[in-house]
Amino acid sequence: MTTRRYLIQPTVALVVFLLTAANAGAELRESLSVESPALSGSLKYSLFLPEDRSPSLPVLYLLHGLGGHERDWQTLGQIEQTATRLIRQKAIPPMAIVMPDGANSWYVNSKKHGLYEDALLKDLIPETERIHGFGGDRSRRGIAGLSMGGYGAFRLAFRHPDQFAMTAGLSAAIFPDLSSRDDVSRQQIGFFKGVFGEPFDIVEFNRQNFFADIRSLKAASERPAIWITVGDDDGFGLYEGNIALYQALKRADIPVEFRMTDGNHTWRLWRYEIENVLRYYGRILTARTE
């Protein structure tokens, strides 16, 4: 009898473990970190995991704005509640959401803040996908962000279209290439936090900007689906740059979705618009599996 109990009990325990793992509740893990050789240190991130954690789970990398950090999208954007509700309603497929701390880097490699583009592409993405077992290829990977994070999301996706199936910007801080110092205000230069040189360097800004990438994006064998949304009352006038990007993409015959909604440069707008971004990404994911 002792031997039979020994054989049965581990089997029951294994079944219980598997059922528990398969039906784990949605979860938010805050301020995790990965080692980042690009930054010669660690990179913090927060992580949303849905109830259904299948081996083919897609992932969305969601970037914060200027002055923010890896907890913004939860504490101010209520991302856990929104994603959980949409998944339970079957409005979107289950997905993981990774929210990195980008400091004030504009998600580019710079002398001022460090190699944040490399940190995301070479450190954060491969390491989080290895550790947690989601994503794994471009068909199950998207990137989005608000304001500075929208700039970062578009820039990374346009320059690395082989990495992302979808990109979206919410009130993205978009500025077309500059011809002269008069094209940018002192306030805007202050927002750049020295990323594009100190003093501000127009040549460096244009080199880092992503409008010139539209030509190569048009020629790419695979392109990310693109969603642009901005408030019509944006206090920084960012609707101008967002419209310019939409027009540039249309001229290049690159498919793009554009929405101008009622609102300012606020979390009230972004809490609403992130639901539309999640739904859009969900449609992209569903279409590619049918």
LINCOR-V94809 format. One record per pair of residues at least 12 apart in sequence whose C-alpha atoms are under 6 Angstrom apart, sorted by sequence separation. I is the first residue (numbers start at 1). J is the second residue. If there is no record, write none. Layout:
BEGIN
i=I j=J
i=I j=J
END
This chain:
BEGIN
i=32 j=44
i=33 j=45
i=31 j=44
i=32 j=45
i=31 j=45
i=32 j=46
i=31 j=46
i=30 j=46
i=29 j=46
i=29 j=47
i=28 j=47
i=150 j=169
i=28 j=48
i=150 j=170
i=27 j=48
i=151 j=172
i=27 j=49
i=142 j=164
i=150 j=172
i=151 j=173
i=26 j=49
i=141 j=164
i=142 j=165
i=144 j=167
i=146 j=169
i=26 j=50
i=46 j=70
i=141 j=165
i=142 j=166
i=143 j=167
i=144 j=168
i=145 j=169
i=146 j=170
i=147 j=171
i=26 j=51
i=45 j=70
i=138 j=163
i=142 j=167
i=144 j=169
i=146 j=171
i=147 j=172
i=148 j=173
i=25 j=51
i=138 j=164
i=139 j=165
i=146 j=172
i=147 j=173
i=24 j=51
i=138 j=165
i=232 j=260
i=70 j=99
i=177 j=206
i=229 j=258
i=231 j=260
i=232 j=261
i=70 j=100
i=226 j=256
i=227 j=257
i=228 j=258
i=229 j=259
i=230 j=260
i=231 j=261
i=232 j=262
i=233 j=263
i=234 j=264
i=70 j=101
i=229 j=260
i=231 j=262
i=232 j=263
i=233 j=264
i=234 j=265
i=69 j=101
i=231 j=263
i=231 j=264
i=59 j=95
i=61 j=97
i=63 j=99
i=58 j=95
i=59 j=96
i=60 j=97
i=61 j=98
i=62 j=99
i=57 j=95
i=59 j=97
i=61 j=99
i=66 j=104
i=106 j=148
i=50 j=94
i=107 j=152
i=106 j=152
i=49 j=96
i=48 j=96
i=48 j=97
i=47 j=97
i=47 j=98
i=46 j=98
i=46 j=99
i=45 j=99
i=45 j=100
i=155 j=210
i=44 j=100
i=45 j=101
i=44 j=101
i=166 j=224
i=168 j=226
i=165 j=224
i=166 j=225
i=167 j=226
i=168 j=227
i=169 j=228
i=170 j=229
i=171 j=230
i=164 j=224
i=166 j=226
i=168 j=228
i=170 j=230
i=161 j=223
i=175 j=241
i=174 j=241
i=39 j=114
i=39 j=115
i=58 j=134
i=59 j=135
i=38 j=115
i=57 j=134
i=58 j=135
i=38 j=118
i=38 j=119
i=60 j=141
i=62 j=143
i=64 j=145
i=65 j=146
i=58 j=140
i=59 j=141
i=60 j=142
i=61 j=143
i=62 j=144
i=63 j=145
i=64 j=146
i=65 j=147
i=66 j=148
i=36 j=119
i=58 j=141
i=60 j=143
i=62 j=145
i=65 j=148
i=112 j=195
i=65 j=149
i=64 j=149
i=110 j=195
i=63 j=149
i=36 j=123
i=92 j=279
i=93 j=282
i=92 j=282
i=77 j=271
END
